[in-house]
Amino acid sequence: MPFAPLHLDTPLLQTAPGYSASGKPLWLKLDALQPSGSFKLRGVGRLCQHEVENGAREIFCASGGNAGIAAAYAGRALGVPVTIVVPETTAADVRRTIAATGANVLVHGSVFDEANAHAIELARSRKATYVHPFDHPLLWDGHATLIDEVVAKGAKFDCVVTSVGGGGLLAGIVEGLKRNGLSDVPVIAVETEGAASLHASLKANERITLPAITSIANSLGARQVARHVFDLPQQHPIESVVVSDADAVAACLKFADAQRILVEPACGAALAVADVHAGLLQRFDNPLIEVCGGIGVSLEKLRAWTEKFL
């Protein structure tokens, strides 16, 4: 018998038109309220369940943080041991949170790519299962459920705004729109300066690998997006935009004041669009923003970011 989904059907609320410079009422899909702290549980949980149903007895995953805690949560729920490999850039408090969720945490490499290669090798050597944090069709299928939920609630929206890291969430949103007959609804894909691998790739018309991640939004820190994600703008209307770290932090602070929910700058990037790129939203009536969440935030961090950028 298949497992029940591990993720929650998260709340959907709509802001007043005056909330942002766009002057538009914004639908907010609150995936910051997932048990793992971010949208990642949708896809990572879906993929982990599939692997366990097919015989997996041990799972390895590489992550900057959010996919790691989602895999740790899934492993605990499914009763299988999980090892998360994080790069040195993953903060100590994030490592502790992942470990407290029940996973073994290893630190390897200075960037995600090195941690990921190590996780793959460890899984191979132990004959265990490797779960990718953003590049797998079942991940995208899991992330697509956020669109299913919005549609099921009867909410009318005419664009989707989302942050982009490796691109798993973007791929899931496009899949969700497609399977709900909404292939004409555009997606605004948002990155921060210093982590904008999709934006650079689309500009160059080839998949670019960034030399380094220099943004504070390090959970957007995939130096290269998945191949499928790079190809998506040829199949679906996608607009790529960039915001600054300061823009993202300002949006986090504003959102915390308004909704009493803390989110990472990686999530703040999407929230910032309605102010920073307000003109981009003028042709829409009811934008939907995926509030993707993230565990790499605290009151102390938000204060420090505010002091640094604002």
N, C-alpha and C positions, 0 to 999 in steps of 0.2 A: 504494500500500500504506500503510495507516494507521501512524502512529508508535507505537512502544511507549510505555507510560506513563513519565513522567519521575520520578514519585515512587516511593519505596520502600514495600514492605510492612514496616512498622515493628514492632519487638518489642512483645509484650504480656506483662506480668508481673503478679503478684498479691502484694500486701503481706500481712504477717501481720495478724491482727485487731487487735493492740495498736498498730499504727502510728498510729492516729488516735483521737480521743475518741469517734468513732462506734462503735468496737469491732467494725467490720465489715472483712472482707477486701476490699480495693479492687483492682479490675482497673485497670491503668494502661496506656493506649495511648500509646506513646512517640513522638509525632510531633515532639518536639524533636530527634529524630535524623534528620529529613529532610535531604537535601543543602542545602536553602535555610535550614535552621534552624527551620522551622515547618511546620504543616499546610498553609499557603497553597499550597505547590507542587502539592498534589492538584488543587485547583480552577483555580488560575491556569495551571498547566501544561496541564491539560485544555483550557481555553479558548484558550490560545495555540496549541496544536497544531491545534485546529479552525480557527482563523483562518488559520494558515499553509497548512494543507491546502486552504483555500478561496482562496488567492491573496495573503494578506497578505505584504508585503515590508518593512514597518516597523511597530513597535508602540509605542504610548504608553499609559502607565498612571500613575495618581496613587496615592500611598501614604504612610502614615506610616512605613513601613519594611519590614514583612514581606512584603506583596504585591509591593513593589518588587523585593526581592531574588529572590523567586520568579519574577517576570517576567523579570528580568535573567538568571537561571539558564536559564529556558526559551528565551529569545532566543539565548543562547549555544549551547545544545544544538541548536536548530533552524536556526541560521545566519542569523538576521535581526536587524537593529539594533533596540535598545530604548531609549526615553527614559522615565525615571521623573521625575515631578514631585512633589516633597515640600514640605510646608509648613515654615515657619521653625522650628516646634517639633521637627522631626526632628533628632536629635543629630548632631553632625559625624562621630562615629565610625560611625554607621549610614549616613550618606551615603557615607563612604569605602568601607564594605563593599559597598554596592550598586555603586559605580563600579568597584571591584576585580573584581566579578563580570562586568563587561563592558558595563554600561549607561551611557548619558549621563545625568547627574543634574542637574536644574534645581530651584532653590528658588523657590517662588512662594506668596505668601499667608501669613497668620498661622494658618490652620486648614485642615484637609483639604478642606473644601467649596470653598475658593478654589483650592487646588492642583488639585482635580478639574476644576473649570470650565476652568482654564487648559489642562489636558491634553486635554480634549475639543476645545477651540478649536484647539490646535496640531495635533492629529490631523486635524481637518477641513481646516485650511489646507494641510496637506501631503498630503492625500488618503491618509493612513495609517490604520491600524487602532487603535481605542481599546479597551482592555481594562479593564473595571470591576473593582475589587479585591474586591467582595463581593456585587454585585447582578446576577446573571446565572444562568439555569437551568443552563448548562453548568458553571459554577463549583460550584453545589450538587451536580451530578451527580458532579463530581470529588471533592468533600469526602465524599460518601456512601461512597466506597470504604473509608474507615476502618472503617465498620460491616461492610461486606462481609468485610473481613479478619478482624475479631474473630469473626464468625459462622463463617467458614471454618476458624478454629482450634478451633472447638467450645466456646468459652468461653460459659458461661451467665451472663447478667447481667440484672438486673431494673430498672435505671434507668441513665441516662447523665447525667453532670455535665459541663457545658461552659461555658467563658467566652464572652461575647457582646460583640462590638463593633458592626459594621454588621449582623451577623447571618448572614453567608454560611455560617459553620461550623454554626450552629444549623439553618439550612435544609438543609444537606447531611446532617446527622445524622438529621433527621426523614425525609428522602428515603431514606437508607440503611435506617432502621428499617422504613419502609413497604415497600420492595422486598424485604426479607427476612422479611416476614410478622410484624413486631414492632410493629405500630401501637399496641399497648396498653402498650408500654414507655414510661414517663414520661421527660421530659428536664428536668433542673434547669438553668436558664439563669442564669449568674452574672455580675454586673457589680460594679465598684468604685464607691463613693460618688464622685460628681464625673464619672462617665462612664456613668451608668445611664440611657441614653435609652430602652431597652426597658422597664425597670421603671417609669419615669415615664409612658411612653405607655400601658402596660396599666392603671396606676392611674387615669389620666385618661380612659381609654377613647377616646383619639384619639392619632394619631401626633405626639408632641412633638418639637420641636427644642430641644435644650439651648442656653442662651445661650453656654456655654463649656465646655470640658473642663478640669476642675480636678484630676483624679486623676493620680497618678504613673504609672498604667497607661495611658500615652498611646496605645498601639497598640489600646486599646479605644475610642479617641477618635472615634467617629462621633457627631456631634451628633444625628443622626436615623437610625433603623434603616430598612432597606429595607421597602417597602410589604408585600411578600410575607411578611416575617418578622413584622411587626406582626399580620398575619392568621393566622399559624400556630397560636396557641393555640385558635382556633376549630375547628381540624382535628385537633389532636394534644394529648395531655396535657403541658402545659409549665408549670413552676413557676418564677417569677422571684424571685431572691434577690439581696441586695446584701451585700458585705463591705467592710471599710475598707482603705485602703492599707496600714496596719500589718498587718492580717490577711494580705493578699496577700504582703507582704514576708516575714513569719514563715513562711509556707508555702513560699516560694522557698528560704529558708535551710534549713528542715527537709528539703525534698526534695533539696537539694544534698548535705547531710550523709548522707542515706540512700541516694541513688542515684548520687551523684557526677556529676550533670547540672545545668547552670545553665539556668534559665528566667526569663523576664520576669515582673514583677508581673501582667501581663495573664493569664498562664498560672497564676500563683500564686493568682489569684482562684478558679479552679476547684478547685485543690488545697486551698484553705482551707476549703471547705465541710464536709469531713469532721470538722473540729475546731470551726469557728465555728457551723455549723448542724447539729451532730451529731444532734440530735433529728429533723431532717428525714429522715435516712437510716434511722431505726429500723425503718420498715416494709419496708425492703428487705434482702435477704440478700447480694447481690453487686453493688454499684454499680460502674459503669464510668466512669472519669474520663479524658477526653480531655486528655492532656498536650500542649497545642498548641505550646509552645515559644516561639520569638521570638529575634530577633538583638540586641535592645536590652538586652543584659545582659553583664556581665563580672564578674570577681572584684572589681575596684575599685568598680564600681557597686553590687554586692551589699553590700560593706562600708559604702559611703556610705548606702545605704538602711537598713541595719541600725542604723547610728549615729543616723540621723534618727528612725526610727520605733520601735525596740525598746529 
